[in-house]
Amino acid sequence: MPLIELKNVSKIYRLGSQSVTALSELSLLFEAGEFAVLAGPSGSGKTTALNLIGCLDRPTSGQVIVSGMNLGTASSRQLADFRLQHIGFIFQSYNLIPVLTAAENAEFTLMLQKVPKKSRRERVRRLFAELGIDGLEERRPADLSGGQQQRVAIARAMAGNPQVILADEPTANLDSHTAEELLELMRRLNREQGTTFVFSSHDDRVISQARRVIRLEDGCLSDDTGADR
């Protein structure tokens, strides 16, 4: 059984009296352990697809099934619980909480999962060491560089041991060197821990590193290419 399945998924947004079709009859399968990118220009539907997979939105029609759960028919509470236990997010703008330290930001998902404090601290300490940001635990986001903030965001996404990590334009605010370092880091996490990564991006740096490139255009699938990299 695939980890993620989109079956004839359409998403239509209502803007007053107008309708905007973000996705149209999109069908995709993702197996566990993939390192894939949804590529395409702005407005192609890639972020909408990520939001549907990540339980942040519901399809207008069709089915989105993740780890055997039909997200379109689940209650809001079920979606929130599922998202907490199964999905990790990495955002373009990092989305760190300014008043919390780096470690507290990374522990946030674990706190919601009710993991004991000692276990939270130990898990985050290991992640920070693995991500090369040990020693920055007590700094707040404003005192970190963009690359450091994104590493904290990766630690937060990884901390809860999710089945899949969704990354929306994760390199958009980073210089080339930092972006390449973080992409290699995520490839290593994918290889060594088997975590499934699905990106949305129009960044050639991300697209060139993906083992599978899914191109969207006007909400439709235009190409789906797998490559051994």
C-alpha positions as CSV (number, residue, x, y, z in Angstrom):
1,M,0.0,0.0,0.0
2,P,1.4,3.4,-0.9
3,L,2.1,5.8,2.0
4,I,0.3,8.7,0.2
5,E,-2.4,8.5,-2.5
6,L,-4.2,11.3,-4.3
7,K,-7.2,10.0,-6.3
8,N,-8.7,12.3,-8.9
9,V,-8.2,15.3,-6.5
10,S,-9.6,18.7,-7.3
11,K,-9.5,21.8,-5.2
12,I,-11.6,24.8,-6.0
13,Y,-11.3,28.0,-4.0
14,R,-14.3,30.5,-3.9
15,L,-13.4,34.1,-4.1
16,G,-16.6,36.0,-3.9
17,S,-18.6,35.1,-7.0
18,Q,-15.5,33.7,-8.7
19,S,-14.0,30.2,-8.6
20,V,-10.3,29.4,-8.9
21,T,-9.3,25.8,-9.6
22,A,-6.0,25.1,-7.9
23,L,-5.9,21.4,-8.6
24,S,-7.8,19.5,-11.3
25,E,-8.3,15.7,-11.2
26,L,-4.8,15.1,-9.8
27,S,-3.8,11.5,-9.2
28,L,-0.4,10.6,-7.5
29,L,1.1,7.8,-5.4
30,F,4.0,8.2,-3.0
31,E,5.8,5.2,-1.5
32,A,7.4,5.3,1.9
33,G,11.0,6.6,1.7
34,E,10.6,8.8,-1.3
35,F,12.6,12.0,-1.8
36,A,10.3,13.8,-4.2
37,V,9.6,17.4,-5.4
38,L,6.4,18.9,-6.7
39,A,7.8,21.4,-9.2
40,G,6.2,24.2,-11.2
41,P,5.7,27.9,-11.4
42,S,3.6,30.0,-8.9
43,G,0.0,29.0,-9.3
44,S,0.7,25.5,-10.5
45,G,-1.0,23.9,-7.5
46,K,2.1,22.5,-5.7
47,T,1.5,24.2,-2.4
48,T,-2.2,23.3,-2.5
49,A,-1.2,19.6,-3.0
50,L,1.1,19.8,0.0
51,N,-1.6,21.4,2.2
52,L,-4.0,18.6,1.3
53,I,-1.4,15.9,2.1
54,G,-0.6,17.7,5.3
55,C,-4.2,17.9,6.6
56,L,-4.2,21.6,6.4
57,D,-7.0,21.7,3.8
58,R,-9.6,19.4,2.3
59,P,-10.2,18.4,-1.3
60,T,-13.2,19.7,-3.2
61,S,-13.5,16.3,-4.8
62,G,-11.5,13.1,-5.0
63,Q,-9.6,11.4,-2.2
64,V,-6.4,12.1,-0.2
65,I,-5.3,9.0,1.7
66,V,-2.2,9.1,3.9
67,S,-1.1,6.0,5.8
68,G,-4.5,4.4,5.1
69,M,-6.5,7.3,6.4
70,N,-9.0,9.1,4.1
71,L,-8.3,12.7,5.1
72,G,-11.3,14.1,3.3
73,T,-13.8,12.3,5.5
74,A,-12.0,12.7,8.8
75,S,-13.2,15.1,11.5
76,S,-11.2,18.2,12.3
77,R,-10.1,16.6,15.6
78,Q,-9.0,13.5,13.8
79,L,-7.0,15.5,11.3
80,A,-5.3,17.5,14.0
81,D,-4.3,14.3,15.8
82,F,-3.2,12.6,12.6
83,R,-1.1,15.7,11.6
84,L,0.6,15.8,15.1
85,Q,1.6,12.1,15.0
86,H,2.4,11.5,11.3
87,I,3.3,14.8,9.5
88,G,6.3,17.1,9.9
89,F,6.4,20.5,8.2
90,I,9.3,22.7,7.0
91,F,8.1,26.2,5.9
92,Q,9.7,28.8,3.6
93,S,9.5,31.4,6.4
94,Y,10.7,28.9,9.1
95,N,7.6,29.7,11.3
96,L,9.6,29.6,14.5
97,I,8.0,31.1,17.7
98,P,10.0,34.3,18.5
99,V,9.7,34.1,22.3
100,L,10.9,30.5,22.5
101,T,14.5,29.4,22.4
102,A,15.8,27.2,19.6
103,A,15.5,24.1,21.7
104,E,12.0,25.0,22.9
105,N,10.9,25.5,19.3
106,A,12.3,22.1,18.3
107,E,10.6,20.5,21.3
108,F,7.2,22.0,20.5
109,T,5.7,19.0,18.7
110,L,7.0,16.7,21.4
111,M,5.4,18.8,24.0
112,L,2.0,18.5,22.2
113,Q,2.6,14.8,21.9
114,K,3.0,14.8,25.7
115,V,6.5,13.4,25.6
116,P,8.2,13.7,29.1
117,K,10.5,16.7,29.4
118,K,13.7,14.7,29.9
119,S,13.0,12.6,26.8
120,R,12.2,15.8,24.8
121,R,15.4,17.4,25.8
122,E,17.5,14.3,25.0
123,R,15.9,13.9,21.6
124,V,16.3,17.5,20.6
125,R,19.9,17.5,21.9
126,R,20.7,14.6,19.6
127,L,19.0,16.3,16.6
128,F,20.9,19.6,17.2
129,A,24.2,17.7,17.2
130,E,23.2,15.8,14.0
131,L,22.2,19.0,12.3
132,G,25.3,20.9,13.3
133,I,23.6,23.5,15.6
134,D,24.6,22.1,19.0
135,G,25.4,25.0,21.2
136,L,22.6,27.2,19.9
137,E,19.9,25.6,22.0
138,E,19.3,28.8,24.2
139,R,19.3,31.3,21.4
140,R,16.1,32.8,20.2
141,P,15.2,32.9,16.4
142,A,16.2,36.6,16.1
143,D,19.7,35.7,17.1
144,L,20.1,32.9,14.5
145,S,21.0,33.2,10.8
146,G,18.5,32.0,8.2
147,G,20.3,28.7,7.7
148,Q,20.4,28.1,11.5
149,Q,16.7,28.9,11.8
150,Q,15.9,26.4,9.0
151,R,18.0,23.8,10.8
152,V,15.9,24.4,13.9
153,A,12.8,24.0,11.7
154,I,14.1,20.7,10.4
155,A,14.8,19.6,14.0
156,R,11.2,20.5,14.9
157,A,9.9,18.6,11.9
158,M,12.0,15.5,12.7
159,A,11.6,15.5,16.5
160,G,8.2,13.7,16.5
161,N,9.4,10.9,14.2
162,P,6.9,11.6,11.5
163,Q,6.2,9.3,8.5
164,V,6.5,12.1,6.1
165,I,8.0,15.6,6.1
166,L,6.4,18.2,3.8
167,A,8.7,21.1,2.8
168,D,7.2,24.1,1.1
169,E,9.9,26.1,-0.7
170,P,12.4,25.4,2.0
171,T,15.4,27.0,0.3
172,A,13.6,30.2,-0.9
173,N,15.2,32.5,1.7
174,L,18.6,30.9,1.8
175,D,21.9,31.6,-0.1
176,S,23.2,28.9,-2.5
177,H,25.8,27.5,-0.1
178,T,23.4,27.2,2.8
179,A,20.6,25.7,0.6
180,E,23.0,23.1,-0.8
181,E,24.1,22.1,2.7
182,L,20.5,21.8,3.9
183,L,19.5,19.7,0.9
184,E,22.3,17.3,1.5
185,L,21.4,17.1,5.1
186,M,17.8,16.2,4.2
187,R,19.0,13.7,1.7
188,R,21.1,12.0,4.4
189,L,18.1,12.0,6.8
190,N,16.1,10.4,4.1
191,R,18.8,7.7,3.4
192,E,19.7,6.9,6.9
193,Q,16.3,7.2,8.7
194,G,14.0,6.4,5.7
195,T,11.9,9.5,6.3
196,T,9.7,10.4,3.3
197,F,10.3,13.9,2.0
198,V,7.9,15.7,-0.3
199,F,8.9,19.2,-1.4
200,S,7.2,22.0,-3.3
201,S,9.6,24.1,-5.2
202,H,10.5,26.0,-8.4
203,D,14.2,26.1,-7.2
204,D,16.5,24.2,-9.6
205,R,18.7,23.4,-6.6
206,V,16.0,21.4,-5.0
207,I,14.7,19.9,-8.3
208,S,18.2,18.7,-9.2
209,Q,18.6,16.9,-5.9
210,A,15.2,15.1,-5.9
211,R,15.0,11.4,-6.9
212,R,11.5,12.0,-8.3
213,V,10.3,15.2,-10.0
214,I,6.6,15.7,-10.4
215,R,5.8,18.7,-12.5
216,L,2.4,20.5,-12.2
217,E,1.0,23.1,-14.5
218,D,-2.3,24.9,-14.0
219,G,-3.3,22.4,-11.3
220,C,-2.7,19.3,-13.6
221,L,0.1,16.8,-13.8
222,S,2.3,17.5,-16.7
223,D,5.3,15.2,-16.0
224,D,6.4,12.6,-13.4
225,T,10.0,11.6,-13.6
226,G,11.9,9.3,-11.3
227,A,15.7,9.2,-11.3
228,D,18.4,7.4,-9.5
229,R,20.6,10.0,-7.9
